[in-house]
Amino acid sequence: YMGLTITVTAAKQKISKKNEDPSDLDKKIAQYILDLEAQQKEFKADLRDLQIVYAKEITVKDHKKAIIIFVPYVQHAKFQKIQRRLVQELEKKLSQQHVVFVATRTILTPSFNRKRGNQSRPRSRTLTNVHAAILRDVVYPTQIVGMRTRYNQDGQRLLKVELDPKDASNFRQQA
């Protein structure tokens, strides 16, 4: 009983303080990351300071499940350094579900004004830039080399994304 309490508390340290009420999935992912940190020496130094904000399970094509793990924006670069190995280990533990790391970003309204002065909102906080950054996060090991927006007759938009051909073989398994 005492050992279970310690692991739940330790796993909670891997969840950002922004998430006051973590779900079962959040706790499970945090526990897996904590286990990887404890069991594998190559991850120990890299995972020590890293946290997740929350995790979300979505259904993708053909009723397959994928897990999106949201991480703090300031720690996203550190996650990207170990993302390939971390995704492989988490996919093993999560019964071959796809795992994607996405940074939490803020979208500010067009009417946003700072308290002091008349600074306008930064370009990185616009809806378009945030969505483009999330798309880059989703396809991370691969680079986006082109994007086309196709408009249908009924007004529906389809975004076609071209990925770097040299990484195509790695990404086909995920897509």
PAZA-25444 format. One line per field, with one value per residue: x negated, y, z of N, C-alpha, C, O in turn. Coordinates in nm, 4 decimals. Example, Ala and Ser with C-alpha at 12.3 -4.5 7.8 and 13.67 -1.06 7.14 Angstrom:
2
n_u	c(-1.3190/-1.2850)
n_v	c(-0.5690/-0.2250)
n_w	c(0.7800/0.7080)
ca_u	c(-1.2300/-1.3670)
ca_v	c(-0.4500/-0.1060)
ca_w	c(0.7800/0.7140)
c_u	c(-1.3200/-1.2900)
c_v	c(-0.3300/0.0030)
c_w	c(0.7800/0.7870)
o_u	c(-1.4236/-1.3409)
o_v	c(-0.3319/0.1138)
o_w	c(0.8465/0.8039)
//
This chain:
175
n_u	c(-0.0833/-0.1903/-0.3988/-0.2569/-0.1386/-0.3621/-0.4552/-0.2387/-0.2426/-0.4977/-0.4607/-0.2812/-0.4435/-0.5521/-0.3557/-0.2446/-0.1920/0.0128/0.2177/0.4511/0.6284/0.5543/0.6254/0.6956/0.5507/0.3505/0.2095/0.1258/-0.0454/-0.2381/-0.3382/-0.4524/-0.6575/-0.8053/-0.8818/-1.0445/-1.2484/-1.3544/-1.4318/-1.5879/-1.9064/-1.9903/-1.7831/-1.7614/-1.8992/-1.7941/-1.5133/-1.4725/-1.3992/-1.1747/-0.8245/-0.4739/-0.1797/0.0881/0.2574/0.4181/0.6512/0.7181/0.9221/0.8128/0.7779/0.9469/1.0430/0.8296/0.6327/0.4740/0.2389/0.2101/-0.0314/-0.0561/-0.2957/-0.4816/-0.5531/-0.8100/-0.9661/-0.9579/-1.1591/-1.3528/-1.2142/-1.1977/-1.4591/-1.4872/-1.2736/-1.2261/-1.3289/-1.1840/-0.9180/-0.9171/-0.9552/-0.7285/-0.5234/-0.5593/-0.4804/-0.2185/-0.0630/-0.1117/0.0139/0.0190/-0.1976/-0.2187/-0.3923/-0.3060/-0.3504/-0.2158/-0.0551/0.0242/0.3041/0.3742/0.6269/0.7215/0.7679/0.6022/0.4191/0.1364/0.0946/-0.0610/-0.1524/-0.1203/-0.1673/-0.1324/0.0068/-0.2221/-0.3461/-0.3781/-0.1697/0.0636/0.3610/0.3225/0.0410/0.0054/0.1523/0.0043/-0.2377/-0.1600/-0.1006/-0.3606/-0.4708/-0.3317/-0.4238/-0.6881/-0.9716/-1.0073/-1.0338/-0.8241/-0.7751/-0.6103/-0.2877/0.0522/0.3638/0.6753/0.9774/1.3050/1.6120/1.8274/1.7314/1.5675/1.2479/0.9370/0.6356/0.3348/0.0384/-0.3004/-0.5620/-0.9091/-1.0834/-1.3020/-1.2609/-1.0335/-0.9903/-1.0138/-0.7987/-0.5689/-0.4843/-0.3671/-0.1634)
n_v	c(-0.1206/0.1280/0.1603/0.1948/0.4435/0.6112/0.5856/0.6925/0.9558/1.0314/1.0026/1.2038/1.4240/1.4377/1.5507/1.8581/2.1549/2.3078/2.1427/2.0665/1.8635/1.5718/1.3248/0.9679/0.8690/1.0642/1.0190/0.7590/0.7832/0.9532/0.7826/0.5813/0.7302/0.7927/0.5342/0.4667/0.6500/0.5541/0.2893/0.2812/0.3791/0.5553/0.7330/0.8595/1.1061/1.2776/1.2768/1.3676/1.6384/1.6855/1.7376/1.6579/1.8170/1.7376/1.4415/1.3085/1.0943/1.0021/0.9080/0.7863/0.7352/0.4432/0.3451/0.3345/0.4034/0.6908/0.8660/1.1848/1.3726/1.6454/1.8877/2.1215/2.4353/2.5469/2.3253/2.1774/2.1608/2.0072/1.7667/1.7007/1.6299/1.3718/1.2468/1.0482/0.8028/0.7961/0.7871/0.5349/0.3640/0.4281/0.3530/0.0785/0.0147/0.1013/-0.0714/-0.0612/0.1782/0.4906/0.7583/1.1013/1.4019/1.7236/2.0708/2.2910/2.5750/2.9262/3.1013/3.4203/3.6743/3.8800/4.1375/4.1749/4.3537/4.4730/4.5381/4.7669/5.0287/5.0111/4.7592/4.5185/4.1887/3.9096/3.7543/3.4809/3.4015/3.4014/3.2582/3.1173/3.0767/2.9241/2.6926/2.6007/2.5463/2.3398/2.1443/2.1030/1.9918/1.7492/1.6033/1.5706/1.4277/1.4473/1.6916/1.9592/2.0301/2.1494/2.3058/2.2922/2.4416/2.3273/2.4129/2.3034/2.2731/2.3032/2.4722/2.3584/2.3077/2.1576/2.0602/1.9967/1.8393/1.8334/1.6188/1.5828/1.4001/1.2282/1.1354/0.9911/0.7113/0.6521/0.7910/0.6865/0.4611/0.5701/0.7380)
n_w	c(0.0000/0.0799/-0.1075/-0.3465/-0.3083/-0.3068/-0.5749/-0.7178/-0.6279/-0.7153/-0.9901/-1.0298/-1.0118/-1.2609/-1.4069/-1.5213/-1.3236/-1.4164/-1.4819/-1.2783/-1.2158/-1.3010/-1.5524/-1.5750/-1.7904/-1.8139/-1.5762/-1.6218/-1.8465/-1.7345/-1.5401/-1.7015/-1.8217/-1.5982/-1.5210/-1.7412/-1.7013/-1.4633/-1.5243/-1.7591/-1.8383/-2.0375/-2.0676/-1.8265/-1.7510/-1.9435/-1.9060/-1.6500/-1.5699/-1.7209/-1.7950/-1.8455/-1.9770/-2.0311/-2.1533/-2.4410/-2.5903/-2.9177/-3.2000/-3.5010/-3.8558/-3.9744/-3.7278/-3.5533/-3.2645/-3.1266/-2.9256/-2.8030/-2.6566/-2.4632/-2.4044/-2.1988/-2.3521/-2.3192/-2.2656/-2.4911/-2.6912/-2.5625/-2.5377/-2.8070/-2.8689/-2.7682/-2.8732/-3.0768/-2.9707/-2.7310/-2.8181/-2.9441/-2.7207/-2.5638/-2.7379/-2.7399/-2.4783/-2.4812/-2.6307/-2.9175/-2.9976/-3.1668/-3.0800/-3.0171/-2.9675/-2.8667/-2.8366/-2.5900/-2.6875/-2.7015/-2.8198/-2.9180/-2.9273/-3.2112/-3.1232/-2.9125/-2.6678/-2.5009/-2.1484/-2.0781/-2.2863/-2.6473/-2.7665/-3.0178/-3.0720/-3.0695/-3.3689/-3.3459/-3.1865/-3.3274/-3.4716/-3.7145/-3.7213/-3.4874/-3.5481/-3.7683/-3.6403/-3.4685/-3.6573/-3.7569/-3.5250/-3.5118/-3.7313/-3.6684/-3.6839/-3.9505/-4.2122/-4.3252/-4.6576/-4.8378/-4.8745/-4.9649/-5.0136/-5.0816/-5.2259/-5.2165/-5.4132/-5.2418/-5.0496/-4.8646/-4.7155/-4.7982/-4.6749/-4.8143/-4.7422/-4.8084/-4.7412/-4.6513/-4.8901/-4.8319/-4.5758/-4.6000/-4.5863/-4.3143/-4.2094/-4.3283/-4.1888/-3.9630/-4.0613)
ca_u	c(0.0000/-0.2782/-0.4714/-0.1653/-0.1228/-0.4845/-0.4630/-0.1364/-0.2929/-0.6108/-0.4056/-0.2158/-0.5476/-0.5754/-0.2433/-0.2605/-0.1019/0.1267/0.3219/0.4809/0.7042/0.5107/0.7088/0.6271/0.4539/0.2375/0.1329/0.0646/-0.1583/-0.3403/-0.3998/-0.5389/-0.7764/-0.8811/-0.9414/-1.1545/-1.3564/-1.4147/-1.4833/-1.6850/-2.0063/-2.0037/-1.6763/-1.7597/-1.9373/-1.7069/-1.3755/-1.4660/-1.3301/-1.0642/-0.6882/-0.3692/-0.0670/0.1939/0.2583/0.5523/0.6609/0.8062/0.9414/0.7697/0.8267/0.9735/1.0691/0.7063/0.6195/0.3467/0.2333/0.1392/-0.0835/-0.0853/-0.4094/-0.5012/-0.6244/-0.9517/-1.0365/-0.9337/-1.2862/-1.4173/-1.1415/-1.2296/-1.5901/-1.4743/-1.1392/-1.2228/-1.3456/-1.0751/-0.7965/-0.9298/-0.9341/-0.5893/-0.4381/-0.5684/-0.4021/-0.0782/-0.0114/-0.1269/0.0864/-0.0730/-0.2187/-0.2626/-0.4181/-0.2691/-0.3719/-0.0992/-0.0800/0.1313/0.3589/0.4276/0.7258/0.6676/0.7830/0.5148/0.3291/0.0652/0.1387/-0.1361/-0.1900/-0.0297/-0.2281/-0.0347/-0.0267/-0.3313/-0.3030/-0.3773/-0.0467/0.1811/0.4254/0.2575/-0.0932/0.0167/0.1940/-0.1101/-0.3357/-0.1073/-0.1214/-0.5034/-0.4917/-0.2729/-0.5079/-0.8208/-1.1041/-1.0063/-1.0133/-0.7204/-0.8396/-0.5095/-0.1482/0.1504/0.5018/0.7654/1.1142/1.4073/1.7272/1.9162/1.6640/1.4826/1.1050/0.8536/0.4960/0.2437/-0.0934/-0.4085/-0.6704/-1.0417/-1.0875/-1.4063/-1.2084/-0.9021/-0.9787/-0.9921/-0.6692/-0.4585/-0.4355/-0.2830/-0.0487)
ca_v	c(0.0000/0.2435/0.1707/0.2469/0.5856/0.6797/0.5922/0.7851/1.0890/1.0558/1.0201/1.3348/1.5231/1.4432/1.6227/2.0002/2.2115/2.3673/2.0398/2.0397/1.7395/1.4834/1.2084/0.8391/0.8590/1.1496/0.9495/0.6405/0.8285/1.0028/0.6655/0.5183/0.8136/0.7746/0.4004/0.4734/0.7236/0.4705/0.1620/0.2910/0.4800/0.6570/0.8317/0.9163/1.2474/1.3545/1.2846/1.4106/1.7655/1.7016/1.7129/1.6666/1.8971/1.6373/1.3492/1.2953/0.9825/1.0323/0.8024/0.8266/0.6533/0.2997/0.3182/0.3188/0.5029/0.7607/0.9449/1.3113/1.4149/1.7877/1.9187/2.2668/2.4912/2.5693/2.1974/2.1046/2.1336/1.8957/1.6456/1.6669/1.5653/1.2291/1.2065/0.9242/0.6889/0.7996/0.7409/0.3899/0.2981/0.4463/0.2728/-0.0603/0.0023/0.1356/-0.1697/-0.0154/0.3009/0.5955/0.8615/1.2272/1.5080/1.8557/2.1755/2.3749/2.7107/3.0205/3.1796/3.5469/3.7325/3.9917/4.2638/4.1706/4.4661/4.4602/4.6310/4.8912/5.0583/4.9584/4.6477/4.4251/4.0499/3.8515/3.6693/3.3401/3.3745/3.4077/3.1287/3.0515/3.0305/2.8175/2.5709/2.5547/2.4900/2.2105/2.0520/2.0679/1.9014/1.6179/1.5324/1.6171/1.3921/1.4830/1.8340/1.9931/2.1021/2.2217/2.2964/2.3419/2.4425/2.3004/2.4509/2.2300/2.3517/2.3310/2.5621/2.2822/2.3226/2.0408/2.1005/1.8914/1.8670/1.7549/1.5942/1.5626/1.2652/1.1420/1.0770/0.9349/0.5716/0.6528/0.8482/0.6057/0.3708/0.6467/0.8024)
ca_w	c(0.0000/0.0897/-0.2334/-0.4470/-0.2808/-0.3480/-0.7206/-0.7664/-0.5983/-0.8055/-1.1244/-1.0318/-1.0339/-1.4046/-1.4663/-1.4960/-1.2240/-1.4875/-1.4846/-1.1371/-1.2009/-1.4102/-1.5824/-1.5603/-1.8994/-1.7766/-1.4725/-1.6827/-1.9287/-1.6418/-1.4767/-1.8016/-1.8373/-1.4744/-1.5294/-1.8374/-1.6361/-1.3596/-1.5741/-1.8682/-1.8051/-2.1425/-2.0518/-1.6911/-1.7494/-2.0322/-1.8571/-1.5099/-1.5498/-1.8143/-1.7484/-1.9463/-1.9309/-2.0299/-2.2672/-2.4976/-2.6834/-3.0297/-3.2980/-3.6337/-3.9660/-3.9570/-3.5855/-3.4773/-3.1580/-3.1135/-2.8032/-2.8158/-2.5272/-2.4645/-2.3170/-2.1881/-2.4666/-2.2880/-2.2614/-2.6155/-2.7604/-2.4929/-2.5760/-2.9455/-2.8740/-2.7366/-2.9143/-3.1544/-2.8783/-2.6336/-2.8874/-2.9611/-2.5908/-2.5213/-2.8250/-2.6922/-2.3557/-2.5075/-2.7281/-3.0557/-3.0312/-3.2087/-2.9787/-3.0758/-2.8699/-2.9164/-2.7369/-2.5623/-2.7352/-2.6713/-2.9300/-2.8693/-3.0180/-3.2903/-3.0500/-2.7944/-2.6425/-2.3740/-2.0434/-2.0927/-2.4245/-2.7494/-2.8384/-3.0738/-3.0374/-3.1491/-3.4813/-3.3042/-3.1112/-3.4146/-3.4955/-3.8276/-3.6829/-3.3877/-3.6186/-3.8479/-3.5471/-3.4227/-3.7690/-3.7557/-3.4116/-3.5407/-3.8284/-3.6263/-3.7365/-4.0915/-4.2394/-4.4225/-4.7672/-4.9144/-4.8315/-5.0617/-4.9649/-5.1933/-5.1926/-5.2906/-5.4574/-5.1277/-4.9559/-4.7735/-4.7440/-4.7773/-4.6678/-4.8574/-4.6869/-4.8675/-4.6461/-4.7087/-4.9470/-4.7757/-4.4526/-4.6300/-4.5439/-4.1688/-4.1734/-4.3822/-4.0863/-3.8709/-4.1276)
c_u	c(-0.0864/-0.3525/-0.3852/-0.1478/-0.2440/-0.4901/-0.3583/-0.1830/-0.4088/-0.5614/-0.3392/-0.3181/-0.5802/-0.4631/-0.2544/-0.1569/0.0191/0.2457/0.3518/0.5505/0.6670/0.6037/0.6277/0.5198/0.3303/0.1476/0.0586/-0.0583/-0.2717/-0.4123/-0.4935/-0.6686/-0.8666/-0.9516/-1.0606/-1.2756/-1.4303/-1.4869/-1.5941/-1.7791/-2.0164/-1.8970/-1.6861/-1.7902/-1.8409/-1.5674/-1.3617/-1.3796/-1.2044/-0.9297/-0.5947/-0.2583/0.0543/0.1833/0.4019/0.5513/0.7598/0.8175/0.9015/0.8257/0.8408/0.9847/0.9431/0.6980/0.4801/0.3528/0.1497/0.0975/-0.1241/-0.1931/-0.4222/-0.5874/-0.7741/-1.0319/-1.0274/-1.0621/-1.3594/-1.3480/-1.1792/-1.3649/-1.5797/-1.3433/-1.1350/-1.2321/-1.2293/-0.9448/-0.8015/-0.8989/-0.7886/-0.4938/-0.4437/-0.4774/-0.2536/-0.0182/0.0007/-0.0354/-0.0155/-0.0791/-0.2769/-0.2824/-0.3881/-0.2904/-0.2423/-0.1351/0.0433/0.1739/0.4189/0.5232/0.6640/0.6764/0.6929/0.4270/0.2622/0.1158/0.0700/-0.1712/-0.0902/-0.0983/-0.1182/-0.0780/-0.1398/-0.2764/-0.2925/-0.2512/0.0790/0.2339/0.3550/0.1208/-0.0884/0.0571/0.0813/-0.2158/-0.2899/-0.1254/-0.2680/-0.5350/-0.4448/-0.3623/-0.6554/-0.9441/-1.1188/-0.9841/-0.8997/-0.7876/-0.7385/-0.3709/-0.0593/0.2871/0.5914/0.9072/1.2106/1.5223/1.8174/1.8496/1.5727/1.3362/1.0318/0.7085/0.4096/0.1041/-0.1938/-0.5202/-0.7994/-1.0536/-1.1924/-1.3604/-1.0762/-0.8865/-0.9544/-0.8512/-0.5522/-0.3998/-0.3414/-0.1550/0.0692)
c_v	c(0.1252/0.2662/0.2295/0.3970/0.6635/0.6916/0.6875/0.9290/1.1248/1.0797/1.1571/1.4477/1.5382/1.5157/1.7687/2.0515/2.2798/2.2720/1.9996/1.9057/1.6432/1.3633/1.0809/0.8224/0.9442/1.0782/0.8294/0.6784/0.8777/0.8870/0.5933/0.5974/0.7989/0.6388/0.3996/0.5438/0.6363/0.3488/0.1772/0.4085/0.5902/0.7664/0.9102/1.0660/1.3327/1.3759/1.3447/1.5347/1.7819/1.6645/1.7104/1.7552/1.8054/1.5504/1.3316/1.1803/1.0187/0.9104/0.8578/0.7278/0.5046/0.2595/0.2877/0.4312/0.5647/0.8432/1.0693/1.3521/1.5611/1.8166/2.0706/2.3183/2.5058/2.4395/2.1210/2.0699/2.0165/1.7640/1.6038/1.5988/1.4146/1.1708/1.0717/0.8011/0.6799/0.7486/0.5891/0.3166/0.3099/0.3651/0.1252/-0.0800/0.0247/0.0488/-0.1121/0.1014/0.4060/0.7031/0.9840/1.3279/1.6426/1.9566/2.2523/2.5177/2.7969/3.0932/3.3055/3.6053/3.8483/4.1258/4.2714/4.2950/4.4449/4.5658/4.7675/4.9116/5.0010/4.8519/4.5585/4.2834/3.9978/3.7607/3.5224/3.3035/3.3842/3.2669/3.0509/2.9963/2.9182/2.6868/2.5144/2.4895/2.3540/2.1058/2.0093/1.9721/1.7604/1.5376/1.5405/1.5543/1.4304/1.6337/1.8513/2.0751/2.1795/2.2020/2.3562/2.3372/2.4286/2.3317/2.3727/2.3230/2.3919/2.4190/2.4912/2.2980/2.1937/2.0873/1.9819/1.9305/1.7746/1.7419/1.5682/1.4196/1.1737/1.0764/1.0043/0.7920/0.5625/0.6949/0.7652/0.5124/0.4416/0.6947/0.7111)
c_w	c(0.0000/-0.0427/-0.3441/-0.4298/-0.3280/-0.4997/-0.7771/-0.7434/-0.6910/-0.9477/-1.1375/-1.0518/-1.1821/-1.4780/-1.4246/-1.3956/-1.2878/-1.4894/-1.3407/-1.1157/-1.3142/-1.4278/-1.5607/-1.6680/-1.8692/-1.6760/-1.5298/-1.7659/-1.8393/-1.5746/-1.5742/-1.8193/-1.7150/-1.4741/-1.6260/-1.7768/-1.5352/-1.4182/-1.6781/-1.8451/-1.9100/-2.1310/-1.9217/-1.6893/-1.8319/-1.9737/-1.7178/-1.4904/-1.6357/-1.7523/-1.8683/-1.8900/-1.9209/-2.1537/-2.3131/-2.5981/-2.7926/-3.1209/-3.4342/-3.7354/-3.9296/-3.8095/-3.5064/-3.3755/-3.1628/-2.9856/-2.8313/-2.6763/-2.5394/-2.3616/-2.3068/-2.3033/-2.4396/-2.2857/-2.3929/-2.6896/-2.6953/-2.5257/-2.7175/-2.9590/-2.8538/-2.7893/-2.9859/-3.0634/-2.7800/-2.6946/-2.9058/-2.8311/-2.5450/-2.6086/-2.7870/-2.5716/-2.3792/-2.6179/-2.8689/-3.0949/-3.0715/-3.1007/-3.0482/-2.9633/-2.9347/-2.8042/-2.7145/-2.6010/-2.7073/-2.7981/-2.8691/-2.9727/-3.0960/-3.2158/-2.9274/-2.7871/-2.5090/-2.2763/-2.0582/-2.2393/-2.5229/-2.8340/-2.8932/-3.0401/-3.1250/-3.2597/-3.4400/-3.2268/-3.1971/-3.4390/-3.6060/-3.7894/-3.5809/-3.4553/-3.7040/-3.7586/-3.4945/-3.5326/-3.7779/-3.6415/-3.4433/-3.6351/-3.7932/-3.6904/-3.8831/-4.1056/-4.3396/-4.5321/-4.8522/-4.8579/-4.9396/-4.9952/-5.0863/-5.1477/-5.2795/-5.3277/-5.3408/-5.0212/-4.8575/-4.8155/-4.7121/-4.7817/-4.7060/-4.8128/-4.7529/-4.7659/-4.7209/-4.7610/-4.8835/-4.6447/-4.4743/-4.5784/-4.3926/-4.1342/-4.2236/-4.2791/-3.9917/-3.9357/-4.1479)
o_u	c(-0.0576/-0.3675/-0.4346/-0.1427/-0.2292/-0.5263/-0.3858/-0.1647/-0.4163/-0.6132/-0.3414/-0.2837/-0.6312/-0.4736/-0.2716/-0.0472/0.1178/0.3607/0.2871/0.5342/0.7398/0.6541/0.5081/0.4120/0.2179/0.0252/-0.0552/-0.1625/-0.3884/-0.5336/-0.6014/-0.7765/-0.9889/-1.0669/-1.1643/-1.3899/-1.5526/-1.5918/-1.6847/-1.7357/-2.0471/-1.9168/-1.6252/-1.7141/-1.8099/-1.5095/-1.2501/-1.2941/-1.1348/-0.9203/-0.6302/-0.2446/0.1166/0.1095/0.4954/0.4609/0.8719/0.7325/0.9501/0.9118/0.7549/0.9403/0.9497/0.7499/0.3822/0.4605/0.0355/0.1815/-0.2144/-0.1831/-0.3781/-0.6823/-0.8559/-1.1539/-1.0829/-1.0733/-1.4211/-1.4139/-1.1916/-1.3846/-1.6545/-1.3062/-1.0479/-1.1537/-1.1814/-0.8701/-0.7007/-0.8249/-0.7317/-0.3937/-0.3441/-0.4055/-0.1708/0.0699/0.1073/-0.0097/-0.1252/0.0218/-0.3708/-0.1987/-0.4377/-0.2531/-0.1671/-0.2335/0.1537/0.0900/0.5036/0.5028/0.5656/0.5990/0.7052/0.3681/0.3269/0.1717/0.1358/-0.2154/0.0136/-0.0893/-0.0221/-0.1864/-0.1523/-0.1715/-0.2090/-0.2271/0.1900/0.1602/0.3308/0.0885/-0.1697/0.0022/0.0645/-0.2763/-0.3713/-0.1615/-0.2968/-0.6165/-0.5103/-0.3747/-0.7402/-1.0199/-1.2303/-0.9220/-0.8811/-0.8497/-0.7774/-0.3391/-0.0924/0.3214/0.5844/0.9520/1.2000/1.5298/1.8761/1.9061/1.5075/1.3043/1.0603/0.6643/0.4106/0.0569/-0.1761/-0.5675/-0.7984/-1.0356/-1.1732/-1.4146/-1.0132/-0.7788/-0.8817/-0.7906/-0.4440/-0.2796/-0.2453/-0.0491/0.1712)
o_v	c(0.2195/0.3807/0.3059/0.4701/0.7721/0.7978/0.7571/1.0146/1.2376/1.1664/1.2182/1.5543/1.6423/1.5399/1.7991/1.9967/2.3065/2.3152/1.9101/1.8420/1.6335/1.3075/1.0852/0.7691/0.9016/1.0775/0.8012/0.6134/0.8477/0.8923/0.5489/0.5391/0.7934/0.6286/0.3399/0.5031/0.6432/0.3092/0.0942/0.5232/0.7048/0.8783/1.0163/1.1439/1.4459/1.4833/1.3700/1.5358/1.8827/1.5739/1.7541/1.7671/1.7958/1.5817/1.3389/1.1704/1.0609/0.8214/0.9625/0.6462/0.4486/0.1512/0.2215/0.5406/0.4991/0.8851/1.0612/1.3648/1.5960/1.7751/2.1417/2.2526/2.4798/2.4428/2.0118/1.9607/1.9356/1.6611/1.4846/1.5184/1.3382/1.0587/0.9896/0.7072/0.5708/0.6753/0.5214/0.2182/0.2137/0.3136/0.0541/-0.1795/-0.0276/0.0944/-0.1139/0.1216/0.4101/0.7351/0.9738/1.3382/1.6728/1.9311/2.2763/2.5736/2.7448/3.1408/3.2985/3.5877/3.9077/4.2172/4.3638/4.3367/4.4023/4.6682/4.8713/4.8186/4.9480/4.8532/4.5267/4.2616/4.0371/3.6984/3.4484/3.1851/3.3760/3.1689/2.9310/2.8819/2.8260/2.5814/2.3927/2.3893/2.2632/1.9915/1.8924/1.8813/1.6630/1.4160/1.5192/1.6300/1.4442/1.6957/1.7680/2.1776/2.2662/2.0975/2.4591/2.2396/2.5073/2.2832/2.3748/2.4365/2.5000/2.4381/2.5560/2.3012/2.1281/2.1464/1.8789/2.0405/1.6528/1.8414/1.5354/1.3255/1.0521/0.9728/0.9604/0.7556/0.4740/0.6417/0.7731/0.4863/0.3813/0.6929/0.7533)
o_w	c(-0.0736/-0.0853/-0.4269/-0.5288/-0.3841/-0.5504/-0.8748/-0.8300/-0.7397/-1.0181/-1.2444/-1.1028/-1.2236/-1.5982/-1.3065/-1.3852/-1.2193/-1.4977/-1.2862/-1.0116/-1.4130/-1.3303/-1.5320/-1.6417/-1.8957/-1.6896/-1.4925/-1.7567/-1.8649/-1.5543/-1.5349/-1.8304/-1.7271/-1.4323/-1.5971/-1.7978/-1.5231/-1.3674/-1.6840/-1.8339/-1.8772/-2.1783/-1.9086/-1.6319/-1.7949/-1.9906/-1.6724/-1.4018/-1.6237/-1.6695/-1.9777/-1.7683/-1.8151/-2.2471/-2.2333/-2.6810/-2.7643/-3.1185/-3.4770/-3.7025/-3.8615/-3.7713/-3.4028/-3.3976/-3.1983/-2.9430/-2.8767/-2.5873/-2.6155/-2.2461/-2.3970/-2.3459/-2.5279/-2.3021/-2.4052/-2.7453/-2.7645/-2.5401/-2.7456/-3.0501/-2.9149/-2.7542/-2.9572/-3.0768/-2.7491/-2.6298/-2.8854/-2.8311/-2.4934/-2.5588/-2.8002/-2.5632/-2.3045/-2.6908/-2.9304/-3.2136/-3.0158/-3.0379/-3.1271/-2.8736/-3.0432/-2.6897/-2.8089/-2.5526/-2.6914/-2.8746/-2.7800/-3.0928/-3.0520/-3.2442/-2.8470/-2.8869/-2.4133/-2.3157/-2.0514/-2.3068/-2.4832/-2.9568/-2.8231/-2.9861/-3.2410/-3.2433/-3.4920/-3.2031/-3.1445/-3.4282/-3.5917/-3.8215/-3.5870/-3.4235/-3.7113/-3.7966/-3.4778/-3.5042/-3.8036/-3.6576/-3.4062/-3.6197/-3.8798/-3.7511/-3.9335/-4.0192/-4.4283/-4.5040/-4.9304/-4.8012/-4.9984/-4.9284/-5.1807/-5.0438/-5.4021/-5.2806/-5.3406/-4.9135/-4.7756/-4.9344/-4.6119/-4.8801/-4.6385/-4.8414/-4.7542/-4.7109/-4.8396/-4.6837/-4.8815/-4.6060/-4.3781/-4.5311/-4.3475/-4.0412/-4.1655/-4.2801/-3.9439/-3.8730/-4.2023)
//
